[in-house]
Amino acid sequence: MNSKEKESFLDEACGKYGLNRDQFRELVFLEDDETVWVSNRDCLMHELRGFRLDSVGMFFARKKPKLELAVNAVQMFAAEAAKQIKLGRGKALEFIAGAAVAVKESDGVYVVKYGGDALDSGRVQGGLLKRTSKNSLI
Amino acid sequence: MEERFRALAEDADRLFEYSRKPLRKSIRVNTLKTGKTKLITALESKGFRLEQIPWTKEGFWVEGEGLGDTLEHFLGHYYIQEASSMIPPLELAPECGDLVLDAAAAPGGKTTHMASLMENTGCILANEPDSRRIKALKFNLGKLGVLNTLTSSVDFSKKIDYKSRFDRILLDAPCSCEGQFRKNPQALEQWSLHKIHRCSGLQKKMIENALSLLKVDGLLVYSTCTLAPEENEEVVDYALKNFNLKVEEIITPGFRRRRGVAEWGGRSYSSEVGKCARIHPQDNDSEGFFLAKLKKCGH
């Protein structure tokens, strides 16, 4: 992504999940039609043509059908997200196992945390929280 | 096989004894995502007992069941990794900003270790020719929060002619896995002299190709999890005959090691191979391992 594309992508991602934008200043994003990857700048500074590259950096998000952060990206970048739900240990384990967990928050997408750690993103609908990014694991 | 092991170790009976013992479980703290104290507290609160591995401050032997089922494992706060496998990245010691090649990277234990030593800076090219194994490699890189790595699928047994030159290269070569009998009894069933010779031929091609991509004054660490000299000292000897190299002493403290063997099967190797390190299972109650550190010299 060039800087304009990066800013536009971050508008959407940071808006949806309440991510701190500053943490991405030194990182670069790459995209194809469906996915977005994030890496440090150094990775793009070397001439590695001919190495049959398979991936660059970390899988960050799926773009279709709508933007969805990968679980690894949530864990790495979303611990300070503005839109978050904190769970206790029991509910956290149920949540990552894929179960619907009762919460008080209103409908929407949240970063789900246990202690100081972001576990994954989740969607609240009618008082039930479920993981959104199960399919984001590569 | 027994004869070979007796010729390699005066304490061969202990080698056999330890090769039959179950392997101790060990983990490496992933400093890209958490701190050591925080992880120790979390695991001890779940009833795990941790013991520091003497050669790496991020490594611990762990007693307790369910190490792969904890929240901390899900979060990528630690990687379950055999204790002796933690030595090659420490010995290669990649620095922040380096361009590093991991020539046979899957499943990614050593790659992720190097990424944390480099604090996610610089660039690691993690290469894995097997497309099934590259999936596991990418999974682990993502889970452990690695941002400084590219993956590729070059076959290092074939001639490589690229312009890139790396500061450091790790070649943890595919091998006959004699050091893994404790973890993988299949390796014992599949053992044969033919396999050792086949691996040795492959390893010579791989080290030749890897060395051609190393900068002058750059470092290459060659490692295997086997004890067969044909796959270890003989490969290093081959590299010494074909490149202008210096064998560097292995300096990581805290583990018992033996010097490389200078003669085997009627062949004599360069005396330089004495600087290589052999780790037998009975030395540190770990897997068997071999490592050599080579510095490329100018013309």
Interface residues (C-beta under 8 A of the other chain):
Chain A: L27 V38 S39 N40 D42 C43 M45 H46 E47 L48 G50 F51 R52 L53 D54 S55 V56 G57 M58 F59 A70 N72 Q75 M76 R89 A92 L93 I96 Y114 D117 L119 L137 I138
Chain B: K33 L71 F74 L75 G76 G97 L99 N120 T121 G122 C123 L125 N127 I134 K135 K138 F139 L141 G142 K143 G145 V146 L147 N148 T149 L150 T151 S152 S153 V154 Y162 K163 S164
